[in-house]
């Protein structure tokens, strides 16, 4: 827990969350507001949170502090960190889509490396003692031979897409600042998240949304995907934020931790699970436009290090994750339909 009995003198401890308006940001704020009541939460994002996937009581949400800012605006970021003086910084902000990084490689690389560098260099110049948690990706490992699975943290990194290259650079910057400037930085290599509220740019959410549309009769019983044979390690977002909470307070300085489920699932098998769970028969159509120039056939991680150091392990079954994502999209599409019918009256 971040702040049970951990008050800094007479002052409430503070956490700064970059990218707070996003999927993980919303779930992390929900986690903090339901587990703690004496932590001052500050968030930075280019747009104000509009979460429709977490239920945070207004009385709790109103005491949090949202700062609209672009992390590339160095003077603004310096001013905010100087004013807030955070005890913890959770760096979630990023262009986080591999597919998007293939479309805009220059933007993806420059954005993801620069915004992280702006944060940690401001911490350095401000002589701030904040614990920084840098979020990375399993994509950093690249293509790993079958006999080397599951992947452990000592596996050499060999990124195979622009997004992954930027994440490797981010981690190297974290290591240099921790070692060279004595900053308190801990890193993750987070595997594929899933959960309610995730955009349909990501595969599990996209598949579940299509099943909801089929169930509502607004899509033919055909599921459109990219490469259905690839295997990924999916971990529920609620397990992810629990891990991030532990790492912010107890993770070892300068260390890197996998956040994963330890299980691999082929994309085509996810369709089979949903089809059987929902009793909906579907055809599968492979969209050539969704095939990436280079793709890792199998990614499965090991969480033994974080389990050994902090006692964390995933607890939420994948089928439970699918049900919660289905419920989210069912409600979302229902709300959108009501809005459209209301606008046509």
VEXVO-370785 format. One record per residue (C-alpha): residue number from 1; residue in one letter; x, y, z. Coordinates in nm, 4 decimals. Layout:
<recs>
+-----+------+----------+----------+----------+
: pos : code :     east :    north :       up :
+-----+------+----------+----------+----------+
: NUM :    A :        X :        Y :        Z :
...
+-----+------+----------+----------+----------+
</recs>
This chain:
<recs>
+-----+------+----------+----------+----------+
: pos : code :     east :    north :       up :
+-----+------+----------+----------+----------+
:   1 :    X :   0.0000 :   0.0000 :   0.0000 :
:   2 :    X :   0.1315 :   0.3408 :  -0.0822 :
:   3 :    X :   0.0507 :   0.5464 :   0.2199 :
:   4 :    X :  -0.0918 :   0.3529 :   0.5134 :
:   5 :    X :   0.0866 :   0.5162 :   0.8052 :
:   6 :    X :   0.3401 :   0.6777 :   0.5718 :
:   7 :    X :   0.2825 :   1.0483 :   0.6223 :
:   8 :    X :   0.5731 :   1.2756 :   0.5440 :
:   9 :    X :   0.6026 :   1.4741 :   0.8653 :
:  10 :    X :   0.2705 :   1.6553 :   0.8989 :
:  11 :    X :   0.2120 :   1.6586 :   0.5253 :
:  12 :    X :   0.0128 :   1.4258 :   0.3068 :
:  13 :    X :   0.2210 :   1.2324 :   0.0565 :
:  14 :    X :   0.1760 :   1.3192 :  -0.3097 :
:  15 :    X :   0.1747 :   1.1152 :  -0.6279 :
:  16 :    X :   0.2045 :   1.2557 :  -0.9796 :
:  17 :    X :   0.0599 :   1.0405 :  -1.2590 :
:  18 :    X :   0.1459 :   1.1255 :  -1.6182 :
:  19 :    X :  -0.1056 :   1.0137 :  -1.8786 :
:  20 :    X :  -0.3698 :   1.0042 :  -1.6052 :
:  21 :    X :  -0.6570 :   1.0323 :  -1.8534 :
:  22 :    X :  -0.5835 :   0.6970 :  -2.0132 :
:  23 :    X :  -0.6896 :   0.3377 :  -1.9562 :
:  24 :    X :  -0.4343 :   0.2425 :  -1.6876 :
:  25 :    X :  -0.4473 :   0.5918 :  -1.5369 :
:  26 :    X :  -0.8182 :   0.5616 :  -1.4686 :
:  27 :    X :  -0.7851 :   0.2184 :  -1.3117 :
:  28 :    X :  -0.4890 :   0.3305 :  -1.1000 :
:  29 :    X :  -0.6783 :   0.6339 :  -0.9664 :
:  30 :    X :  -0.9726 :   0.4076 :  -0.8882 :
:  31 :    X :  -0.7358 :   0.1730 :  -0.7037 :
:  32 :    X :  -0.5911 :   0.4573 :  -0.4967 :
:  33 :    X :  -0.9278 :   0.6111 :  -0.4104 :
:  34 :    X :  -1.0695 :   0.2768 :  -0.2987 :
:  35 :    X :  -0.7607 :   0.1647 :  -0.1022 :
:  36 :    X :  -0.6341 :   0.4940 :   0.0411 :
:  37 :    X :  -0.7884 :   0.8190 :   0.1584 :
:  38 :    X :  -0.4857 :   1.0260 :   0.2563 :
:  39 :    X :  -0.2824 :   1.0426 :  -0.0633 :
:  40 :    X :  -0.2860 :   1.3618 :  -0.2674 :
:  41 :    X :  -0.3216 :   1.2682 :  -0.6338 :
:  42 :    X :  -0.1973 :   1.4916 :  -0.9143 :
:  43 :    X :  -0.2365 :   1.4030 :  -1.2794 :
:  44 :    X :  -0.0941 :   1.5381 :  -1.6028 :
:  45 :    X :  -0.2532 :   1.4835 :  -1.9421 :
:  46 :    X :  -0.3342 :   1.6770 :  -2.2569 :
:  47 :    X :  -0.7057 :   1.6154 :  -2.1992 :
:  48 :    X :  -0.9179 :   1.5991 :  -1.8873 :
:  49 :    X :  -1.0155 :   1.2467 :  -1.7726 :
:  50 :    X :  -1.3493 :   1.1241 :  -1.9064 :
:  51 :    X :  -1.3400 :   0.7704 :  -1.7693 :
:  52 :    X :  -1.6499 :   0.5648 :  -1.8398 :
:  53 :    X :  -1.5059 :   0.2414 :  -1.7015 :
:  54 :    X :  -1.4429 :   0.3184 :  -1.3336 :
:  55 :    X :  -1.6810 :   0.4349 :  -1.0659 :
:  56 :    X :  -1.5018 :   0.6958 :  -0.8570 :
:  57 :    X :  -1.7302 :   0.8846 :  -0.6140 :
:  58 :    X :  -1.7380 :   1.2581 :  -0.7028 :
:  59 :    X :  -1.6468 :   1.3523 :  -0.3448 :
:  60 :    X :  -1.3171 :   1.1638 :  -0.3905 :
:  61 :    X :  -1.2541 :   1.2682 :  -0.7492 :
:  62 :    X :  -1.3024 :   1.6351 :  -0.6686 :
:  63 :    X :  -1.0100 :   1.6399 :  -0.4244 :
:  64 :    X :  -0.7656 :   1.5228 :  -0.6911 :
:  65 :    X :  -0.5681 :   1.7709 :  -0.8949 :
:  66 :    X :  -0.5693 :   1.7577 :  -1.2745 :
:  67 :    X :  -0.3114 :   1.9581 :  -1.4667 :
:  68 :    X :  -0.3691 :   1.9990 :  -1.8392 :
:  69 :    X :  -0.0258 :   1.9993 :  -1.9981 :
:  70 :    X :   0.1856 :   1.8606 :  -2.2791 :
:  71 :    X :   0.4872 :   1.6706 :  -2.1439 :
:  72 :    X :   0.6926 :   1.8162 :  -2.4291 :
:  73 :    X :   0.6374 :   2.1628 :  -2.2793 :
:  74 :    X :   0.9496 :   2.1650 :  -2.0607 :
:  75 :    X :   0.8905 :   2.4999 :  -1.8792 :
:  76 :    X :   0.5356 :   2.3910 :  -1.7882 :
:  77 :    X :   0.6510 :   2.0499 :  -1.6620 :
:  78 :    X :   0.9336 :   2.2045 :  -1.4584 :
:  79 :    X :   0.6896 :   2.4476 :  -1.2989 :
:  80 :    X :   0.4407 :   2.1720 :  -1.2118 :
:  81 :    X :   0.6993 :   1.9423 :  -1.0531 :
:  82 :    X :   0.8498 :   2.2317 :  -0.8571 :
:  83 :    X :   0.5041 :   2.3256 :  -0.7279 :
:  84 :    X :   0.3789 :   1.9737 :  -0.6531 :
:  85 :    X :   0.7016 :   1.8263 :  -0.5106 :
:  86 :    X :   0.5728 :   1.4684 :  -0.5582 :
:  87 :    X :   0.6879 :   1.1768 :  -0.3464 :
:  88 :    X :   0.5970 :   0.9320 :  -0.6234 :
:  89 :    X :   0.5803 :   0.9670 :  -1.0015 :
:  90 :    X :   0.4025 :   0.7055 :  -1.2113 :
:  91 :    X :   0.4963 :   0.7630 :  -1.5746 :
:  92 :    X :   0.2166 :   0.6167 :  -1.7871 :
:  93 :    X :   0.2090 :   0.8734 :  -2.0675 :
:  94 :    X :   0.3112 :   0.7321 :  -2.4044 :
:  95 :    X :   0.2043 :   0.6576 :  -2.7575 :
:  96 :    X :   0.1420 :   0.2947 :  -2.6634 :
:  97 :    X :   0.0324 :   0.1236 :  -2.9849 :
:  98 :    X :   0.2808 :  -0.0891 :  -3.1788 :
:  99 :    X :   0.0624 :  -0.0647 :  -3.4890 :
: 100 :    X :   0.0549 :   0.3136 :  -3.4632 :
: 101 :    X :   0.4333 :   0.3257 :  -3.4243 :
: 102 :    X :   0.4698 :   0.1578 :  -3.7642 :
: 103 :    X :   0.2536 :   0.4337 :  -3.9159 :
: 104 :    X :   0.4314 :   0.7224 :  -3.7403 :
: 105 :    X :   0.7766 :   0.5922 :  -3.6347 :
: 106 :    X :   0.9426 :   0.9325 :  -3.5931 :
: 107 :    X :   0.6651 :   1.0737 :  -3.3772 :
: 108 :    X :   0.6395 :   0.7544 :  -3.1721 :
: 109 :    X :   1.0103 :   0.7430 :  -3.0928 :
: 110 :    X :   1.0640 :   1.1130 :  -3.0262 :
: 111 :    X :   0.7463 :   1.1506 :  -2.8219 :
: 112 :    X :   0.8016 :   0.8509 :  -2.5951 :
: 113 :    X :   1.1691 :   0.9152 :  -2.5247 :
: 114 :    X :   1.1457 :   1.2931 :  -2.4923 :
: 115 :    X :   0.8530 :   1.3061 :  -2.2517 :
: 116 :    X :   1.0226 :   1.0593 :  -2.0180 :
: 117 :    X :   1.3509 :   1.2463 :  -2.0371 :
: 118 :    X :   1.1722 :   1.5732 :  -1.9613 :
: 119 :    X :   1.0249 :   1.4215 :  -1.6443 :
: 120 :    X :   1.3395 :   1.2637 :  -1.5022 :
: 121 :    X :   1.5667 :   1.5543 :  -1.5928 :
: 122 :    X :   1.3280 :   1.7924 :  -1.4188 :
: 123 :    X :   1.3409 :   1.5665 :  -1.1124 :
: 124 :    X :   1.7212 :   1.5788 :  -1.1309 :
: 125 :    X :   1.7413 :   1.9571 :  -1.1672 :
: 126 :    X :   1.4819 :   2.0120 :  -0.8970 :
: 127 :    X :   1.6749 :   1.7844 :  -0.6592 :
: 128 :    X :   1.3492 :   1.6018 :  -0.5975 :
: 129 :    X :   1.3624 :   1.2718 :  -0.4094 :
: 130 :    X :   1.0590 :   1.1226 :  -0.5823 :
: 131 :    X :   1.0415 :   0.7515 :  -0.6539 :
: 132 :    X :   0.9813 :   0.7237 :  -1.0306 :
: 133 :    X :   0.8192 :   0.4186 :  -1.1871 :
: 134 :    X :   0.9006 :   0.3951 :  -1.5574 :
: 135 :    X :   0.6575 :   0.1782 :  -1.7532 :
: 136 :    X :   0.8095 :  -0.0327 :  -2.0295 :
: 137 :    X :   0.6898 :  -0.3160 :  -2.2501 :
: 138 :    X :   0.7404 :  -0.6833 :  -2.3290 :
: 139 :    X :   0.7976 :  -0.5651 :  -2.6869 :
: 140 :    X :   1.1491 :  -0.4693 :  -2.5737 :
: 141 :    X :   1.2510 :  -0.8369 :  -2.5836 :
: 142 :    X :   1.1795 :  -0.8780 :  -2.9533 :
: 143 :    X :   1.1524 :  -1.2237 :  -3.1106 :
: 144 :    X :   1.2437 :  -1.4913 :  -2.8568 :
: 145 :    X :   1.3044 :  -1.8600 :  -2.9476 :
: 146 :    X :   1.0487 :  -2.1071 :  -2.8180 :
: 147 :    X :   1.3000 :  -2.2819 :  -2.5908 :
: 148 :    X :   1.3785 :  -1.9496 :  -2.4160 :
: 149 :    X :   1.0201 :  -1.8999 :  -2.2989 :
: 150 :    X :   0.8970 :  -1.7855 :  -2.0539 :
: 151 :    X :   1.1018 :  -1.4661 :  -2.0768 :
: 152 :    X :   1.2927 :  -1.3518 :  -1.7694 :
: 153 :    X :   1.4364 :  -1.0058 :  -1.7068 :
: 154 :    X :   1.7921 :  -1.1134 :  -1.7834 :
: 155 :    X :   1.6957 :  -1.1871 :  -2.1449 :
: 156 :    X :   1.8847 :  -0.9497 :  -2.3828 :
: 157 :    X :   1.6605 :  -0.6879 :  -2.5424 :
: 158 :    X :   1.6220 :  -0.6940 :  -2.9202 :
: 159 :    X :   1.3360 :  -0.4612 :  -3.0198 :
: 160 :    X :   1.1640 :  -0.5313 :  -3.3516 :
: 161 :    X :   0.9395 :  -0.2250 :  -3.3979 :
: 162 :    X :   0.9653 :   0.1545 :  -3.3517 :
: 163 :    X :   0.7575 :   0.1500 :  -3.0320 :
: 164 :    X :   0.9852 :  -0.1103 :  -2.8727 :
: 165 :    X :   1.3005 :   0.0791 :  -2.9691 :
: 166 :    X :   1.1680 :   0.3855 :  -2.7877 :
: 167 :    X :   1.0860 :   0.1763 :  -2.4792 :
: 168 :    X :   1.4397 :   0.0333 :  -2.4734 :
: 169 :    X :   1.5799 :   0.3864 :  -2.4973 :
: 170 :    X :   1.3527 :   0.4938 :  -2.2124 :
: 171 :    X :   1.4787 :   0.2111 :  -1.9931 :
: 172 :    X :   1.8423 :   0.2917 :  -2.0721 :
: 173 :    X :   1.7791 :   0.6549 :  -1.9764 :
: 174 :    X :   1.6240 :   0.5358 :  -1.6502 :
: 175 :    X :   1.9293 :   0.3208 :  -1.5764 :
: 176 :    X :   2.1712 :   0.6049 :  -1.6540 :
: 177 :    X :   1.9833 :   0.8550 :  -1.4377 :
: 178 :    X :   1.9541 :   0.6051 :  -1.1521 :
: 179 :    X :   2.3232 :   0.5143 :  -1.1671 :
: 180 :    X :   2.4762 :   0.8446 :  -1.2760 :
: 181 :    X :   2.2520 :   1.0938 :  -1.0935 :
: 182 :    X :   2.1324 :   0.8704 :  -0.8083 :
: 183 :    X :   1.7656 :   0.9111 :  -0.9008 :
: 184 :    X :   1.5256 :   0.6644 :  -0.7421 :
: 185 :    X :   1.3887 :   0.4950 :  -1.0547 :
: 186 :    X :   1.2337 :   0.1515 :  -1.0938 :
: 187 :    X :   1.1227 :   0.0054 :  -1.4304 :
: 188 :    X :   0.8701 :  -0.2423 :  -1.5632 :
: 189 :    X :   0.8478 :  -0.4462 :  -1.8781 :
: 190 :    X :   0.4719 :  -0.4794 :  -1.8841 :
: 191 :    X :   0.3110 :  -0.7439 :  -2.1013 :
: 192 :    X :  -0.0235 :  -0.7021 :  -2.2799 :
: 193 :    X :  -0.2899 :  -0.5499 :  -2.0564 :
: 194 :    X :  -0.6610 :  -0.6112 :  -2.0925 :
: 195 :    X :  -0.9664 :  -0.4891 :  -1.9089 :
: 196 :    X :  -1.2750 :  -0.2672 :  -1.9284 :
: 197 :    X :  -1.2133 :   0.0744 :  -2.0792 :
: 198 :    X :  -0.9295 :  -0.0207 :  -2.3114 :
: 199 :    X :  -0.9612 :   0.1252 :  -2.6597 :
: 200 :    X :  -1.0423 :  -0.1071 :  -2.9480 :
: 201 :    X :  -0.7025 :  -0.0280 :  -3.1002 :
: 202 :    X :  -0.5865 :  -0.3200 :  -2.8833 :
: 203 :    X :  -0.6651 :  -0.6740 :  -2.9835 :
: 204 :    X :  -0.8656 :  -0.8211 :  -2.6922 :
: 205 :    X :  -1.0848 :  -0.5146 :  -2.6627 :
: 206 :    X :  -1.1345 :  -0.5071 :  -3.0406 :
: 207 :    X :  -1.2418 :  -0.8720 :  -3.0510 :
: 208 :    X :  -1.4810 :  -0.8416 :  -2.7571 :
: 209 :    X :  -1.6380 :  -0.5274 :  -2.9044 :
: 210 :    X :  -1.7090 :  -0.7163 :  -3.2266 :
: 211 :    X :  -1.8809 :  -0.9959 :  -3.0313 :
: 212 :    X :  -2.1002 :  -0.7367 :  -2.8584 :
: 213 :    X :  -2.1943 :  -0.5846 :  -3.1939 :
: 214 :    X :  -2.2756 :  -0.9313 :  -3.3305 :
: 215 :    X :  -2.4905 :  -1.0079 :  -3.0247 :
: 216 :    X :  -2.6787 :  -0.6801 :  -3.0826 :
: 217 :    X :  -2.7305 :  -0.7584 :  -3.4501 :
: 218 :    X :  -2.5293 :  -0.4637 :  -3.5778 :
: 219 :    X :  -2.2433 :  -0.6707 :  -3.7216 :
: 220 :    X :  -2.2457 :  -0.9900 :  -3.9231 :
: 221 :    X :  -2.1083 :  -1.2959 :  -3.7344 :
: 222 :    X :  -1.7590 :  -1.2378 :  -3.8707 :
: 223 :    X :  -1.4646 :  -1.1419 :  -3.6479 :
: 224 :    X :  -1.1969 :  -0.9347 :  -3.8199 :
: 225 :    X :  -0.8424 :  -0.9754 :  -3.6861 :
: 226 :    X :  -0.4818 :  -0.9522 :  -3.7951 :
: 227 :    X :  -0.2549 :  -1.2517 :  -3.7406 :
: 228 :    X :  -0.4599 :  -1.5005 :  -3.5390 :
: 229 :    X :  -0.1675 :  -1.7366 :  -3.4810 :
: 230 :    X :   0.0448 :  -1.5025 :  -3.2687 :
: 231 :    X :   0.0602 :  -1.5795 :  -2.8964 :
: 232 :    X :   0.0563 :  -1.3102 :  -2.6298 :
: 233 :    X :   0.0686 :  -1.2982 :  -2.2504 :
: 234 :    X :  -0.2384 :  -1.1052 :  -2.1334 :
: 235 :    X :  -0.2656 :  -0.9716 :  -1.7781 :
: 236 :    X :  -0.5717 :  -0.8021 :  -1.6305 :
: 237 :    X :  -0.5388 :  -0.4286 :  -1.5698 :
: 238 :    X :  -0.6482 :  -0.4710 :  -1.2059 :
: 239 :    X :  -0.3495 :  -0.6994 :  -1.1459 :
: 240 :    X :  -0.1306 :  -0.4490 :  -1.3300 :
: 241 :    X :  -0.2215 :  -0.1540 :  -1.1068 :
: 242 :    X :  -0.1695 :  -0.3695 :  -0.7993 :
: 243 :    X :   0.1832 :  -0.4428 :  -0.9229 :
: 244 :    X :   0.2499 :  -0.0753 :  -0.9969 :
: 245 :    X :   0.1378 :   0.0186 :  -0.6472 :
: 246 :    X :   0.3819 :  -0.2298 :  -0.4950 :
: 247 :    X :   0.6692 :  -0.1186 :  -0.7183 :
: 248 :    X :   0.6184 :   0.2475 :  -0.6326 :
: 249 :    X :   0.6833 :   0.1765 :  -0.2670 :
: 250 :    X :   0.8812 :  -0.1451 :  -0.2482 :
: 251 :    X :   1.0457 :  -0.2019 :  -0.5851 :
: 252 :    X :   1.4241 :  -0.2014 :  -0.5791 :
: 253 :    X :   1.5953 :   0.1081 :  -0.7125 :
: 254 :    X :   1.7447 :   0.0541 :  -1.0581 :
: 255 :    X :   1.5723 :  -0.2824 :  -1.1067 :
: 256 :    X :   1.3445 :  -0.3981 :  -1.3892 :
: 257 :    X :   1.0392 :  -0.6190 :  -1.3362 :
: 258 :    X :   0.8176 :  -0.8155 :  -1.5751 :
: 259 :    X :   0.4444 :  -0.7656 :  -1.5208 :
: 260 :    X :   0.2724 :  -1.0612 :  -1.6849 :
: 261 :    X :   0.0419 :  -1.3591 :  -1.6373 :
: 262 :    X :   0.2934 :  -1.6305 :  -1.7269 :
: 263 :    X :   0.0457 :  -1.7788 :  -1.9770 :
: 264 :    X :   0.0349 :  -1.7476 :  -2.3543 :
: 265 :    X :  -0.2837 :  -1.7290 :  -2.5605 :
: 266 :    X :  -0.3174 :  -1.7324 :  -2.9383 :
: 267 :    X :  -0.5443 :  -1.4597 :  -3.0732 :
: 268 :    X :  -0.7569 :  -1.7179 :  -3.2559 :
: 269 :    X :  -0.8041 :  -1.9078 :  -2.9272 :
: 270 :    X :  -0.9480 :  -1.5953 :  -2.7634 :
: 271 :    X :  -1.2176 :  -1.5969 :  -3.0324 :
: 272 :    X :  -1.2905 :  -1.9617 :  -2.9569 :
: 273 :    X :  -1.3220 :  -1.8919 :  -2.5829 :
: 274 :    X :  -1.5616 :  -1.6023 :  -2.6436 :
: 275 :    X :  -1.7634 :  -1.7984 :  -2.8975 :
: 276 :    X :  -1.8153 :  -2.0814 :  -2.6493 :
: 277 :    X :  -1.8727 :  -1.8488 :  -2.3538 :
: 278 :    X :  -2.1363 :  -1.6432 :  -2.5387 :
: 279 :    X :  -2.2729 :  -1.9294 :  -2.7519 :
: 280 :    X :  -2.2215 :  -1.7230 :  -3.0653 :
: 281 :    X :  -2.0857 :  -1.8968 :  -3.3756 :
: 282 :    X :  -1.8610 :  -1.6777 :  -3.5850 :
: 283 :    X :  -1.6330 :  -1.6854 :  -3.8851 :
: 284 :    X :  -1.2837 :  -1.5381 :  -3.8648 :
: 285 :    X :  -1.1556 :  -1.3033 :  -4.1311 :
: 286 :    X :  -0.7911 :  -1.2048 :  -4.1412 :
: 287 :    X :  -0.7446 :  -0.8399 :  -4.2364 :
: 288 :    X :  -0.4246 :  -0.7971 :  -4.4321 :
: 289 :    X :  -0.4109 :  -0.4305 :  -4.3309 :
: 290 :    X :  -0.3713 :  -0.5382 :  -3.9670 :
: 291 :    X :  -0.0639 :  -0.7533 :  -4.0322 :
: 292 :    X :   0.2520 :  -0.5855 :  -3.9033 :
: 293 :    X :   0.5780 :  -0.5700 :  -4.1051 :
: 294 :    X :   0.7572 :  -0.7645 :  -3.8281 :
: 295 :    X :   0.5716 :  -0.9475 :  -3.5519 :
: 296 :    X :   0.6809 :  -1.1678 :  -3.2673 :
: 297 :    X :   0.5128 :  -1.5103 :  -3.3014 :
: 298 :    X :   0.5130 :  -1.5883 :  -2.9256 :
: 299 :    X :   0.5578 :  -1.3710 :  -2.6154 :
: 300 :    X :   0.5183 :  -1.5315 :  -2.2729 :
: 301 :    X :   0.6714 :  -1.3818 :  -1.9607 :
: 302 :    X :   0.7892 :  -1.4958 :  -1.6207 :
: 303 :    X :   0.6784 :  -1.3022 :  -1.3112 :
: 304 :    X :   0.9079 :  -1.4950 :  -1.0730 :
: 305 :    X :   1.1265 :  -1.1931 :  -0.9967 :
: 306 :    X :   0.8461 :  -0.9649 :  -0.8750 :
: 307 :    X :   0.6879 :  -1.2594 :  -0.6963 :
: 308 :    X :   1.0154 :  -1.3259 :  -0.5145 :
: 309 :    X :   1.0901 :  -0.9613 :  -0.4315 :
: 310 :    X :   0.7406 :  -0.8287 :  -0.3568 :
: 311 :    X :   0.5046 :  -1.1256 :  -0.3345 :
: 312 :    X :   0.3023 :  -1.0177 :  -0.6397 :
: 313 :    X :   0.1339 :  -1.2625 :  -0.8716 :
: 314 :    X :  -0.1638 :  -1.2348 :  -1.1080 :
: 315 :    X :  -0.4972 :  -1.3271 :  -0.9522 :
: 316 :    X :  -0.7662 :  -1.2553 :  -1.2121 :
: 317 :    X :  -0.8571 :  -1.5377 :  -1.4557 :
: 318 :    X :  -0.8544 :  -1.4438 :  -1.8237 :
: 319 :    X :  -1.2169 :  -1.5511 :  -1.8657 :
: 320 :    X :  -1.3151 :  -1.3057 :  -1.5911 :
: 321 :    X :  -1.1315 :  -1.0307 :  -1.7774 :
: 322 :    X :  -1.3238 :  -1.1135 :  -2.0952 :
: 323 :    X :  -1.6562 :  -1.0927 :  -1.9102 :
: 324 :    X :  -1.5736 :  -0.7512 :  -1.7644 :
: 325 :    X :  -1.4649 :  -0.6213 :  -2.1071 :
: 326 :    X :  -1.7858 :  -0.7571 :  -2.2629 :
: 327 :    X :  -1.9946 :  -0.5829 :  -1.9965 :
: 328 :    X :  -1.8097 :  -0.2562 :  -2.0627 :
: 329 :    X :  -1.8649 :  -0.2629 :  -2.4401 :
: 330 :    X :  -2.2259 :  -0.3761 :  -2.4012 :
: 331 :    X :  -2.2996 :  -0.0739 :  -2.1811 :
: 332 :    X :  -2.0938 :   0.1627 :  -2.3957 :
: 333 :    X :  -2.2675 :   0.0684 :  -2.7199 :
: 334 :    X :  -2.6039 :   0.0827 :  -2.5473 :
: 335 :    X :  -2.5298 :   0.4364 :  -2.4239 :
: 336 :    X :  -2.4104 :   0.5433 :  -2.7690 :
: 337 :    X :  -2.7278 :   0.4046 :  -2.9253 :
: 338 :    X :  -2.9427 :   0.6016 :  -2.6795 :
: 339 :    X :  -2.7526 :   0.9194 :  -2.7567 :
: 340 :    X :  -2.7968 :   0.8713 :  -3.1317 :
: 341 :    X :  -3.1697 :   0.8003 :  -3.0995 :
: 342 :    X :  -3.2054 :   1.1034 :  -2.8750 :
: 343 :    X :  -3.0327 :   1.3230 :  -3.1297 :
: 344 :    X :  -3.2683 :   1.2095 :  -3.4055 :
: 345 :    X :  -3.5866 :   1.2964 :  -3.2156 :
+-----+------+----------+----------+----------+
</recs>
